[in-house]
Amino acid sequence: MAAQDVLGQTARLASSSALLQVLFRVVTFGLNAFTLRYLSRELIGVVNVRLTLLYSTVVFLAREAFRRACLSGSAKRNWTKTINLLWLTVPLGVFWSLILVLVWLHLLEVPDPSVVPHYQAGVVAFGLSAIIELLGEPFWVLAQAHLFVRLKVIAESLSVVSKCILTVTLVILYPQWGLYIFSLAQLLYVSVLVMCYVIYFVMFLGSPEATKKSFPVARVKALLPNFVEDETFVNWKEARLTWSFFKQSFLKQILTEGERYVMTFLNVLNFGDQGVYDIVNNLGSLVARFIFLPIEESFYVFFAKVLERGKTVKDQKQDDVAMAANVLELLLKLVLLIGLTITVFGYAYSQLALDIYGGSMLSSGTGPDLLRCYSLYVLFLAVNGVTECFTFALMCKEEVDRYNFVMLALSFIFLCISYFLTHWYGSVGFILANCFNMGIRIAHSTHYIYDYFKESSHRPLTGLLPSPALLLIYIISAVITAFSEVLFCCDKGWMARLIHISTGALCFAATLITMFCTETKLIHFVRNQ
């Protein structure tokens, strides 16, 4: 497949994934606002922090390394061996699920049954849901490698809508069920997700469309583990790369979910405070995560397909290098401007957003400061997602192994900083520690990118430099909106709030106009993709 075709399909995959993330975040956003009026903060804290951490840890450790290894390189490969390798995620998931369920049941603090009923059933259900989701992993990787955009949109949309409907219904009818509600909703979510992929491939394989596309898998039976006589069960090159990514993914999970591990294992916040933190975290990431995560996932596939892993820039096709450098530069500019916009306007409108969303329970205390810090953290997330996306797509096995040592040291430092900052600054300390963590990771990735392109004429890191005029507008907007918050927000009535909102809208419009006038290359790229 030509690089230009890959870019086009990748862009469509990213935009579709972004729409999915909008759906997920809006649903989570609305669901939290709804459940706050029916359930306790403690119950929400246990579900959204502790049980979700159990599920995400099992799934991440069991499949992340396999995904990265099996999506590297061309889609033309021995898919029988790749599928065999992917099925190993299931026994690995069973292993991690059993271990972590025992830890969650017997080593961690058990919530008060009168406040959070049915904790044990919730732990078992979330561990089981992780195993069920892993049953669809070969189907997901096959679809992702061949850029089946519509399948992903439909499968994940149906699963999240099903989960939402069941949760709302049970919360209204049986609020006393406690964790049974979220356990049943989680099991329904993963079951619908897996069944969508299975049903699609059962209908697709052997069809005229599959034949026309020369799809590498001809029968449904080929999607199950298959032993081939006189051949190895898996591709050992992929297996070794998977092992390298596994060591890295273990550390990356600690860095990604570090604050939840600290909350869960060190009890620095009670369950109620954990609930507030998670609500603010979801609100803070509502805009950021639905854009940055799809870009990272989709363009990882693009860079892995266009450039060959482990080769220097001189050994690659120069047309592909030019395209990859241009795309990387524009992606960096895009996420930087989104991150700066959220940071600038998020500072002055955090308290208002929390007051509208959850009332004084969220807008008083540390809630506004937590959301302001998260607005800054979004900027770090933005840049880190794209720089690591490129870096991980190009690193050879030896470079991945070396980076694992860096991640090991960074994990230890991050956990220590999280613990101490939380003792000094409360939940805000988690965000500050995450900013430090992301800053170090960005420094490593940008150094790799600089070294990779230094022997060529391409300088994609210039994407991290916004135009002076736009930077000036950001500074002016930050000052004006900060003064507006002091004068009009948030206890001076709705008229004052409307003036504050109008002030922000005018500053935001000025920022957009300046962006369209100064970043013409970026605007052209976004419109064409």
C-alpha positions in Angstrom: 0.0 0.0 0.0 1.4 3.4 -1.0 2.4 5.8 1.8 -0.2 8.4 0.7 -2.9 5.8 0.9 -1.8 4.7 4.3 -1.9 8.3 5.4 -5.4 8.8 4.1 -6.7 5.7 5.8 -4.9 6.5 9.0 -6.3 10.0 9.1 -9.8 8.5 8.7 -9.1 6.0 11.4 -7.9 8.7 13.8 -10.9 10.9 13.1 -13.3 8.0 13.6 -11.5 7.0 16.8 -11.7 10.6 18.0 -15.5 10.6 17.5 -15.6 7.4 19.5 -13.6 9.0 22.3 -16.0 11.9 22.2 -18.9 9.5 22.7 -17.1 7.6 25.5 -16.1 10.8 27.4 -19.5 12.4 27.0 -21.2 9.3 28.2 -18.8 9.0 31.2 -19.3 12.7 31.8 -23.1 12.4 31.8 -23.1 9.2 33.7 -21.0 10.6 36.6 -23.3 13.7 36.8 -26.3 11.3 36.8 -25.0 8.8 39.4 -23.8 11.6 41.7 -27.5 12.3 42.3 -28.3 8.6 43.2 -25.1 7.0 44.6 -22.5 7.9 47.1 -19.1 9.4 46.3 -17.5 6.4 47.9 -19.2 3.9 45.6 -18.2 6.0 42.5 -14.6 6.1 43.9 -14.4 2.3 44.3 -15.8 1.7 40.8 -13.9 4.4 38.9 -10.6 4.0 40.7 -10.1 0.6 42.3 -12.2 -1.7 40.1 -11.4 0.1 36.8 -7.7 -0.1 37.8 -8.0 -3.9 38.2 -9.6 -4.2 34.8 -7.2 -1.9 33.0 -4.2 -3.5 34.6 -5.1 -7.0 33.5 -6.0 -5.9 30.0 -2.9 -3.7 29.5 -0.4 -6.2 30.8 -1.9 -9.0 28.8 -2.3 -7.3 25.4 -0.4 -4.0 25.0 2.9 -5.6 24.1 1.3 -8.0 21.6 -0.6 -5.1 20.0 2.6 -3.1 19.5 4.6 -6.0 18.2 1.9 -7.4 15.8 1.0 -4.0 14.4 4.6 -3.1 13.5 5.6 -3.4 9.9 3.5 -4.4 6.9 0.1 -6.0 7.1 1.6 -8.6 4.7 2.9 -11.3 7.0 2.3 -14.9 8.1 -1.0 -14.2 9.8 -1.3 -17.8 11.1 1.7 -17.3 13.3 0.7 -13.8 14.3 -2.8 -15.0 15.3 -1.3 -17.8 17.3 0.8 -15.3 19.1 -2.2 -13.1 19.8 -4.1 -16.0 21.4 -1.5 -16.1 24.0 -3.0 -13.0 25.5 -5.9 -15.1 26.9 -3.9 -17.4 29.2 -1.7 -14.4 30.1 -4.9 -12.5 31.0 -6.2 -15.4 33.1 -2.9 -15.5 35.0 -2.9 -11.7 35.7 -6.6 -11.7 36.5 -6.2 -14.5 39.1 -3.2 -12.9 40.8 -4.7 -9.4 40.9 -8.2 -10.5 42.0 -6.6 -12.2 45.0 -4.6 -9.1 45.7 -7.7 -6.9 45.4 -9.7 -9.2 47.7 -7.2 -10.0 50.4 -4.4 -7.5 50.5 -6.2 -4.2 49.9 -8.6 -2.3 52.3 -12.1 -3.6 51.9 -14.8 -0.8 51.7 -17.5 -0.6 54.4 -20.3 -2.9 53.1 -23.0 -0.5 54.3 -21.5 2.2 52.0 -20.2 0.1 49.2 -22.1 -3.2 49.1 -21.0 -6.4 47.1 -17.3 -5.5 46.8 -16.2 -9.1 46.4 -18.6 -9.7 43.5 -17.5 -6.5 41.8 -13.8 -7.5 41.9 -14.5 -10.9 40.4 -16.7 -9.5 37.7 -14.2 -6.9 36.6 -11.4 -9.5 36.5 -13.7 -11.8 34.4 -14.5 -8.9 32.1 -10.9 -8.4 31.3 -10.5 -12.1 30.2 -13.7 -11.9 28.0 -12.3 -8.8 26.2 -9.0 -10.6 25.5 -11.0 -13.3 23.6 -11.5 -10.7 20.9 -7.8 -9.6 20.6 -6.9 -11.5 17.4 -10.0 -10.0 15.7 -9.2 -6.5 16.9 -5.5 -6.6 15.7 -6.5 -8.0 12.3 -9.1 -5.2 11.9 -6.7 -2.5 13.1 -3.9 -3.7 10.8 -6.2 -3.6 7.8 -7.8 -0.2 8.9 -11.4 -1.4 9.3 -12.6 1.9 10.5 -16.4 1.2 10.3 -16.1 -2.0 12.4 -14.3 -0.2 15.2 -16.9 2.6 15.3 -19.9 0.3 15.3 -18.5 -2.3 17.8 -17.3 0.3 20.4 -20.4 2.5 20.0 -22.8 -0.4 20.5 -20.9 -1.7 23.5 -20.6 1.7 25.3 -24.3 2.6 24.6 -25.4 -0.9 25.9 -23.3 -0.3 29.1 -24.8 3.1 29.6 -28.4 2.0 29.2 -28.0 -0.9 31.6 -26.2 1.3 34.2 -28.9 4.1 34.1 -31.7 1.5 34.3 -30.3 -0.3 37.3 -29.3 2.9 39.1 -32.9 4.2 38.8 -34.6 0.9 39.6 -32.2 -0.9 42.0 -29.8 1.7 43.6 -29.4 -0.6 46.6 -27.6 -3.2 44.4 -24.4 -1.2 44.7 -21.5 -2.8 42.8 -23.8 -5.4 41.2 -25.0 -2.6 38.9 -21.5 -1.7 37.5 -20.4 -5.4 37.4 -23.3 -6.3 35.2 -22.8 -3.2 33.0 -19.1 -4.0 32.6 -19.7 -7.6 31.6 -22.3 -6.5 29.1 -19.9 -4.0 27.6 -17.1 -6.5 26.9 -19.5 -9.2 25.7 -21.1 -6.8 23.1 -17.6 -5.6 22.0 -16.2 -9.1 21.4 -19.4 -10.4 19.8 -19.4 -7.5 17.3 -15.9 -8.4 16.1 -16.7 -12.1 15.9 -19.9 -11.6 14.0 -18.3 -9.2 11.6 -15.5 -11.6 10.7 -17.8 -14.6 10.5 -19.8 -12.7 7.8 -16.8 -11.1 6.1 -14.5 -14.1 5.7 -15.3 -15.9 2.5 -17.4 -13.1 1.1 -16.9 -11.6 -2.3 -15.6 -8.4 -0.6 -12.9 -10.3 1.3 -11.9 -12.1 -2.0 -11.8 -8.7 -3.8 -9.5 -7.3 -1.1 -7.3 -10.4 -1.2 -7.7 -10.6 2.6 -5.0 -12.8 4.1 -7.3 -14.9 6.2 -9.8 -17.0 4.2 -11.8 -19.0 6.8 -13.1 -18.4 10.3 -11.2 -21.5 11.5 -8.0 -19.7 10.6 -8.7 -17.1 13.4 -8.3 -19.9 15.9 -4.9 -21.2 17.1 -3.4 -23.4 14.4 -0.4 -25.8 14.4 1.4 -25.9 11.1 3.5 -29.1 10.5 7.3 -28.5 10.3 6.9 -24.8 11.3 7.1 -23.0 14.6 3.9 -22.1 16.4 4.7 -18.4 16.4 7.0 -15.9 14.6 9.9 -15.8 17.0 10.9 -12.3 15.8 7.5 -11.0 16.7 7.7 -13.0 20.0 11.0 -11.4 21.0 9.7 -8.0 20.1 6.6 -8.7 22.2 8.8 -9.6 25.2 10.7 -6.4 24.8 7.4 -4.4 24.7 6.0 -6.4 27.6 8.8 -5.3 29.9 8.2 -1.8 28.7 4.4 -2.0 29.0 4.7 -3.1 32.6 6.5 0.1 33.5 4.4 2.2 31.2 1.2 1.0 33.0 2.7 2.1 36.3 3.5 5.5 34.8 0.1 5.9 33.1 -2.0 4.8 36.1 0.5 5.7 38.8 -1.8 7.9 40.8 -4.4 5.2 41.0 -1.9 2.7 42.2 -0.7 5.1 44.9 -4.4 5.7 45.9 -5.2 2.0 45.9 -2.1 0.6 47.7 -1.0 3.4 49.9 -4.4 4.7 51.1 -3.4 8.4 50.8 -7.0 9.4 49.9 -10.2 8.0 51.3 -12.8 6.5 48.9 -14.9 9.7 48.8 -11.8 11.8 47.8 -10.9 9.2 45.2 -14.4 9.6 43.8 -14.0 13.4 43.5 -10.5 13.1 42.0 -11.8 10.7 39.4 -14.8 12.9 38.5 -12.5 15.9 38.1 -10.0 13.7 36.1 -12.8 12.7 33.7 -13.9 16.3 33.3 -10.3 17.5 32.8 -9.7 14.9 30.1 -13.0 15.2 28.4 -11.7 17.3 25.5 -8.0 16.2 25.6 -8.2 12.4 25.6 -10.7 12.0 22.8 -8.3 13.7 20.5 -4.8 12.7 21.6 -5.4 9.0 22.2 -6.9 8.3 18.7 -4.1 10.3 17.1 -1.5 8.3 19.0 -3.0 4.9 18.2 -3.7 5.6 14.5 -0.5 7.4 13.6 1.5 4.7 15.4 0.2 2.4 12.6 1.0 5.0 10.0 4.7 5.5 11.1 5.2 1.7 11.5 3.9 1.1 8.0 5.7 3.9 6.2 9.1 3.6 7.9 10.9 0.4 8.6 11.7 -0.3 12.3 15.4 -0.3 13.2 16.7 1.4 10.0 18.4 4.7 9.9 17.0 7.7 8.1 19.5 7.2 5.2 18.4 3.6 4.7 14.7 4.4 4.3 12.9 5.5 1.1 13.5 9.2 1.0 10.0 10.0 -0.2 8.6 8.1 2.8 11.0 9.9 5.1 9.8 13.3 3.8 6.2 12.4 4.2 6.7 11.0 7.8 8.7 14.1 8.8 6.1 16.4 7.4 3.2 14.5 9.1 5.1 14.4 12.4 5.8 18.1 12.3 2.2 19.0 11.6 0.9 16.5 14.3 3.2 18.1 16.9 1.9 21.5 15.9 -1.7 20.3 16.0 -1.6 18.7 19.5 0.5 21.6 20.8 -2.1 24.2 19.8 -4.9 22.1 21.3 -3.0 21.6 24.5 -2.1 25.3 24.8 -5.7 26.3 24.2 -7.0 23.9 27.0 -4.2 25.1 29.4 -4.9 28.8 28.8 -8.7 28.7 29.0 -8.9 25.8 31.4 -7.2 27.9 34.1 -9.9 30.6 34.2 -12.9 28.4 33.7 -12.2 25.4 36.0 -14.2 26.6 39.0 -17.2 27.6 36.8 -17.2 24.2 35.0 -17.2 22.3 38.3 -19.9 24.5 39.8 -22.2 23.9 36.8 -21.4 20.2 36.7 -21.5 19.1 40.4 -22.4 22.1 42.4 -20.5 23.2 45.6 -19.4 19.6 46.3 -16.9 19.9 43.4 -16.4 23.6 43.0 -15.4 24.1 46.7 -12.2 22.7 48.2 -9.4 21.4 46.0 -11.6 20.7 43.0 -10.9 23.9 41.0 -7.1 23.8 41.7 -7.1 20.1 40.7 -8.8 20.9 37.4 -6.5 23.9 36.8 -3.4 21.7 37.2 -5.0 19.1 34.9 -5.4 21.8 32.3 -1.6 22.1 32.4 -1.1 18.4 32.4 -3.1 18.2 29.1 -0.4 20.1 27.4 2.2 17.5 28.5 -0.2 14.7 27.4 -0.6 16.3 24.0 3.1 16.4 23.1 4.0 13.1 24.8 1.4 11.1 22.9 2.8 12.1 19.4 6.5 12.0 20.3 6.2 8.5 21.9 4.0 7.3 19.0 6.8 8.1 16.5 9.5 6.8 18.8 7.9 3.4 19.6 7.1 2.9 15.9 10.8 3.2 14.9 12.7 1.8 17.8 14.5 -1.5 17.2 14.4 -4.3 19.8 17.8 -3.2 21.3 16.6 0.4 21.7 13.3 -0.8 23.3 15.3 -2.9 25.8 17.5 0.1 26.6 14.5 2.3 27.1 13.1 -0.2 29.5 15.8 0.7 32.0 15.0 4.3 31.6 11.3 3.5 32.3 12.3 1.4 35.4 14.1 4.3 37.0 11.4 6.8 36.0 8.7 4.5 37.5 10.5 4.4 40.8 11.0 8.2 40.8 7.4 8.8 39.8 5.9 6.7 42.6 8.1 8.4 45.2 7.3 11.8 43.9 3.6 11.0 43.8 3.6 9.8 47.4 5.4 12.8 48.8 3.6 15.4 46.7 0.2 13.9 47.7 1.2 14.2 51.4 2.1 17.8 50.8 -0.6 19.0 48.4 -3.3 16.3 48.5 -4.8 15.1 45.2 -3.2 18.0 43.4 0.1 16.3 44.0 -0.9 13.5 41.7 -1.2 15.9 38.8 2.1 17.6 39.5 3.8 14.2 39.6 2.2 13.3 36.3 3.5 16.5 34.8 7.0 15.6 35.9 6.7 12.1 34.5 5.4 13.3 31.1 8.2 16.0 31.0 10.9 13.3 31.3 9.3 11.1 28.7 8.9 14.0 26.3 12.6 14.8 26.7 13.6 11.3 25.9 11.3 11.1 22.8 12.3 14.4 21.4 16.0 13.5 21.8 15.3 10.3 19.9 13.5 12.2 17.1 16.3 14.8 16.9 19.0 12.1 16.6 16.9 10.2 14.0 16.5 13.2 11.6 19.8 14.9 12.3 21.5 13.4 9.2 18.6 14.5 7.0 17.3 17.9 6.0 14.0 17.4 7.9 13.4 19.1 11.2 10.0 17.9 12.4 10.5 19.2 16.0 9.9 22.7 14.7 6.3 21.7 15.0 6.7 22.5 18.7 7.2 26.2 18.0 4.0 28.2 17.6 4.1 31.5 15.7 5.0 34.6 17.8 1.7 36.3 17.0 -0.3 33.2 18.2 1.8 32.9 21.3 1.1 36.6 22.1 -2.6 36.1 21.7 -2.5 33.1 24.1 -0.7 35.3 26.8 -3.2 38.1 26.4 -6.2 35.7 26.6 -4.8 34.1 29.7 -4.4 37.5 31.5 -7.9 38.7 30.4 -9.7 35.6 31.3 -7.9 35.4 34.7 -9.0 38.9 35.6 -12.5 38.1 34.4 -12.7 35.1 36.7 -11.7 37.3 39.7 -14.3 39.9 38.8 -17.3 37.8 37.7 -17.0 34.2 38.9 -18.5 32.4 40.5 -20.7 33.6 43.4 -22.0 36.8 41.9 -25.0 35.5 40.1 -25.7 34.2 36.6 -25.4 37.5 34.9 -21.8 37.8 36.1 -21.2 34.2 34.9 -22.5 35.0 31.5 -20.2 38.0 31.2 -17.3 35.7 32.2 -18.3 33.2 29.6 -18.7 35.9 26.9 -15.2 37.2 27.7 -13.7 33.8 27.2 -15.7 33.3 24.0 -14.3 36.5 22.5 -10.7 35.6 23.5 -11.2 32.1 22.1 -12.5 33.6 18.8 -9.5 35.9 18.6 -7.2 32.9 19.2 -8.9 30.9 16.4 -8.7 33.7 13.9 -5.0 34.2 14.7 -4.5 30.5 14.3 -6.1 30.4 10.9 -4.0 33.4 9.7 -0.6 32.2 11.0 -0.7 28.4 10.8 -1.8 28.0 7.2 0.2 24.8 6.6 -1.5 23.1 9.5 -5.0 24.2 8.5 -4.3 22.9 5.0 -3.2 19.5 6.4 -6.3 19.2 8.7 -8.7 20.1 5.9 -7.1 17.6 3.4 -7.1 14.7 5.8 
